[in-house]
Amino acid sequence: MKKTLATLLGLSSAVFAQTDITPRVAFTTYDYSWLNGNSRQTSPSPLAGKVFTPQFNLDANYVHSFARPKDHTLVGSTNSGRTGEFQLQQIGIGGDFYHQRVRGRLMTQFGMYSTMTPRNDASPGRGQWNLSDAYRYFSEAYGGYQLTENLSVEVGIFMSYIGLCSYYNYENWVYQMSYVSANTPWFFQGARLNHVVSDTTAIEYWLINGWQSYGMFNEQPGVGFKFQHRPTGNLSMISNNYTGADTLNRPGRQRVHTDNSIQYKYLDTPDAAVSKAAFSLTVDAGCENGGGVSCGDQNFLGFMFYNRLWFGKNYAMTLGGGAIQNPGRYLVLVPAINNATAFSGSSDFSAAPGDRFSAWDSSATFDYMPTENITFRAEVNHREASVPYFAGRGGITPPGGNQGADGSAVTGFSPDLQRTEDRVTLAMMIRL
């Protein structure tokens, strides 16, 4: 096997004979703790050991919806699941393993994420075994091998690009991501090859089961790559590009998607009242073609923009928002009407080819960060859609509770869907 892998990568057998090498690490020249989607911690973990560095995450929130849905349901969010209640969004325990050239990472996920994330994956509806139950408690679970100083390979469940933002809210400037992030993949399952080109450039190549999927939707894996370039300490650019057959039981339908972001820190004055300032801009585009649809009636176009100001070391404010157009609704999160999932769909919310959907949102986020290990956040969100989409006062649960097949119509019941939503979120996020 070593000989075969060496041949494929153009490596000599002498490379594999080495027991240990020093991996080349990109993006260590400057301080990037200001980036959206990146940890703001600058001090090394006090718990780091020779072969294992542990990590603990906690994310809890309270969401107040001004619509006050009577079933406490929140529609179209990947960051919060219910309103009017204290929720444990995510708690994770794990860390990083390393010995010689072997690497591994494990992060568990309990709380709302362990239900919300698998719900948006339709692939477990195909084949035997319950894949969503098998994997729901892992946000990251992969192992890898350092092939050379510049190349490493990893296999398992790893984080995807999520439209610039991170899966973990502690690392983001905002709590409720705009639609571009909320509707792009949170995780990939498969293999990736990491190539550190230089101190300022890195590339990932993906061979995966599909678009945020534990299994494969058809018979074709998804492929893609991430190109990341940070020429200075003030500028970061990312381009993610993907293609796959990601509509369940539609093998002839091909999806392409491109996700591109730029972040720029335009102010850095540590002793001033406004100590730092930066903005991020993300633009996504894509479509589906074949299998009865065309890019004309199945496409995606969206953007989001945020501007963040830091006040000293402990306070920050972020203003921004974004918009999408998604005819065909193939990336729109299915409202959980009568417990609808991505697999079941909903009889009360069509996702037929050509169905129109556009939406926009804005937010104001205020952070208090007394240490590098904790963030207290307050956020105000306003969201609008071109069709009724958000939960109104009547909610989206049939009288007496969910009944029948997931997402099926219930006689005498219609969900209360509205075109606008306003809410306030209070959150506490811990990283150790």
N, C-alpha and C positions, 0 to 999 in steps of 0.2 A: 504493500500500500504506500509506503514511504517513497518507493521508487516511482510509482505512478504519479503521486502528488508532486514530487520533485520535477518530473518530466512536464506535467501540465503547467507548472509555474516557472519553468526554466531554472530550477534550483539544483545545485549539485548535492550529492548525497552527503558531502562533508557538512553541509548546513545542518542536516538532521542529526548528525553525530554530536553536535554541541549540546551540552546539557543546560546551558544558560547563556543568555545574551542580555544586553541592555536595550530595551525597546526605545525607539525614538518617539517622543511625545510632542504633538503639535500644540500650539497656542499656550505656551508656558512663558513666553517672553514678557507679556504684559498682564495687567490685572483686568480680567473680564468679569468680575463679580457684578458689574452694572448691567449685564445683558439680560434681556427678557428671555426666559426659558433656561437660565443658567443659575447654578447655586451662587448665592452671595457670600458664602463662607470663604474666608481667606486664611484662616488658621487651620493647621493640620488637626485631624481628629486626635484627641487625647487617648482614645481607645485603640489606636492603630497598633497592630502587632506585626510579627515577621511574616505570617502567612494569612492573616485575616484582619480586616478592618470592619467592625460592625456598624450598622446604621439603623436608626429608629425614626420613623415618620408618623406624625399624627396630624390629621386635618379634620376639624369639627366646625359646624356652621349652624346658623339660625337664619332662615330666609323668611322675610315678611312680604307676601304678595298683596298688593292693594286690591286685587280682585277677590281675595279671601276664598279660594275654591273650597267647597265644603268637604271634599275628599283629600285636601292638602296636597294635591298633585301638581307637579311642575312639568311643563311640556317643553321639549326642544332644548334641553340642557344636558350637557355631559358632565357638569361640575356639581350639580345639586339635584336631588331627586324629589324632595318634598318641601312644603312650606308650612309655616306656623308651628314648627317642631324643632327641637334640638336634634341634630343629626350628626352621627359619626361618619363623615364622608369616607375617610380612609385611614387605616392604621396599618403600618407595615414594619416588619422586623426582618432584617437580613444583613447583607453586607457583601464585601468583595474578598475572594480567595485568590491567593497567588503563591505559586511555588515553582521556582525555576521558570520554565517557559509556559506553564499551564496556568490559565486564568479561569475564574468563574465568578458569577454574580447571581445572588438570589435575593429577591425582595417579595415578601408576602403582601397580600392586600386583603383586609377584612373591612367590613362596613359597607356603605352604599356602593362603592366601586365594584365590589365582588358580585353585585347583582346588575348594576347599570351597564358595565362594560360588556359582559357576555350577552346581554339582551340585544345589543346592536350588531351582533354577528349572526347571520343567517346560516352559515356553513354547517353548524351541528344538526341542521334539519336533513342532512344527507348522509346516509350510511349508518353503520352500527355504532353503539356506545354513545354516551352522552358527553361530548367533548367540552361543553360549557361547564359541566360539573367537575370534570377532570382538571380543568385549568383555571377556574374562576378565582382561586385564592393566590395566584401568582401574577404580579405585575411585571416582574423580570425574572427569568430563570434560564441562564445560558452558561455554557462553558466554552473555552477557546484555547487556542495554541498560538504562540508567537513564532511565526515561520521564519522571519528575518527581523532585523532592526526596524524595518519600515512596514512589514506585512504581518497581519494576524487574521485568523479565521475564528468565527464564533457561530455556535449553533444553539437554537432554543427560542425562547420568547424574549424579544428585546423591544425597546421603545422605538416608535416610529417618529416622523417629523412633526405631526400635530400642528401644522401651519405655524411654525416658529415657536409656539408656546410649549411648555413642558407638561407631561402627564401629572406632575406633582405641583399643586398650586403654590406651595412655598417658593418655587423657583420662578413664578410668573409675576408680572407687574399687575395683573388683574385676576379676579377670581372667576367671573363668568367670561369665558373666551367669546369673542365674536364668532359669527357663523363660519367663517373660513376655517378657524381652528376646530370648532365644535363638530364640523362635518367631515374632517379629514382623519386619517387613521391614528389611533392611540397606540397600537402595538402591531408588531409583525411576528409571525412564527416561521422560522426557516433558518437560513444561513446568510451570513454577511462576511465579506472580505474587507478589512480595513487597511487602507493604504495611506500612510503618512508621507505626503509628497515632500513637505518642507516644514519649517517651524511655523509657517503661516497658512499652509494649505493641507487639507485632508479630503479623501474620497472614500465613501462606502459603496460597495456593490452588493445588491440584494438578490437572493433567490428564495422566494417565500411562498407560503401557501396561498396568499391573496391579501386583499384589502381588509385590514383589521379582521382576520379570520383565523380561527383555530384550525379548521380543516380547509380543504380545497373545494371551491364552489362547483367546479367542473373537472376537466382533465388537464388543465393548463395551469402551471404555477405563475405567480406574478414575478416580474423582474423590474429592477430600477436601480437608481443610484442617488447618492447625496454628495454634492460638491460644496465644500465649506472653505471660505477664504477670509482671513483676518489680517490684512496687510499692516495694520497699525493697532494700537491699543484703543483707538476711538471708532473703528469701523469693522463691521462684520457683515458678510454676505453669504447667503445660503441658497442653493438651488436643489430641489428635490424633484425627481422625474420618475414616473411609474407607468407601467402598462400591465394589464391582466384581464382575464375573463372572469368577472366578479359578480355576475348575476346568476343566482342559483338556478340550475337546470336550463341555462341558456348558453350552451357552449359556443355558439356562433357570435355572441355579443362581446365586443372588445372595448375595454376602457383605457383611456389615456389621461394622464393628469400631470400638470406641472405646478409646483409650489415654489415661489421665489420671495426672499425676504432680504431687507437691508436694515441694519441698525447703525445709528451714528450718535456718538456722544459729543455734543457740541459745546458743552460747558463743563469745566472741572476746576472749581475754585474752593478748596477745602475749608478755608477760613471765612468764606462769605455766607450770607444768610441762605442763599440758594447755592448749595455746595456742588451739585451736579445737575445736568440736564441731558436728556437723550430722547430720541424718537425711534420708532420701528414702523416699517411699512411692509406689508405682505400682500402679494397679488397671486391669485390662483386661477387656473383655467383648465378645462378638460371637457371630454365628451365621451359618449358611447356610440358605437357603430356596429351594425350587423345584427343578425338574429331578430329582424323585424323592426329595428329602429335605426335612425341615422343621427349624425351630429346636429342636424337641424332641429330635431325635437328632443334630443337628450344631450344637454350640455350644462356646463357649470362655469360661472365667472364670478369672482368675488375679490374683495380686498378688505384689509383692516389697517387702521393707523392708530398709533398710541404715542402720546408725549408724556414723559415722566420727569418730575422735578424732585430732587432730594433736598431736604432742609437739615443741614448738619448730617450726623450719622444715623439718627434714629427716626426720622420722619420722611415720608414721601407722599406724593400725590400724582396720580395718573389720570389723564383725560383722553378719551378716544372712542372708537367704535368702528363699524364697518357695514358692508352690504354684500348681498349675493343675489344672483339670478340662477335658478336651477330648473329649467323646463324638463319635465319628466320626473322630477323629484327623486332621482335615483340616489342622491346623497342626503336628502332631507331626513332628519331623525323622525321616525314614525311616532306619533302621539300614542301613549300607552292606553288607548281607549279600550275598555274591557280587557285589560292586560295584554294588549297587542305588543308584538315583538317584531324585529326585523324579519324573522322567518314567517310569522303569521300574516303580517300586514294588517290593515284595518279596513273593515267595510265602510267606515265613516270618514276615511281619509284616503282618497284615491292617489295612486302613484303610477298612472297609466302614461304611456308615451305621449309627450306633448302637454301634459298637465302643467299649467303655469305655476311658478312659485318664485316670488322675490321677497326679500326682507332686508331690514336694516336695523341697527341698534346703536346706542351710545351709552357710555358709562363714565362714572367718576369714582375713583378709588383712593382711599386714604389709608396709609399704613403707619403703624407704630412698631418700631423694631428695636426694643431695648437691648437685645444681644443678637449675635449672629445665629442663634439657635431658635428664635421664636419671632413670629410676626402676628400682630393683631390687626385685623383688616375690617374696614367698613366700606361698603360699595353700594352705589345707587345705579340701577339699570333701567333703561327704557328700550323696549323692543317692539317692532312692528312687522307685519307680514301682509302680503297682498291678498291672502285668503284667510278665513278663520282658522287659527292654529293654536293659540295659547289658551290655557284653562281659565274659564270664567267662574263666576260664583257657583254655578250648578255642578262644576267638576266634570270629570270624564269617566266616572265609575257608575255602573247601573245601580238602581235601588236594590239594596240587599247585598251588594258586593259583586265582584266579577263572576260571570257565569257562562257556561257553555265553552265552546272552543275559543282559544285566545284570539282576540280581535274580531270575533263574529258579531253580527248584528243582534241586538236584544229587542224583542217586540215591545213597543211603547216607550223606548228610551232613545234619546238623541243627546250626544255630548254637548256641553256648553263650551263652544270654542269661540274665542274672540280674536280680533285682528291686532290688538295691542296688549302689552304687558308692562307693568311698572312694579319694581320690587326693590327691597333693601336687604343686603346680606351682611351679616356679622360673622366673622370667622377667626379662628385661632389655628395657627399652623406651627408645628414644632419639627425641627430636624436636629438629631443628635448623631 
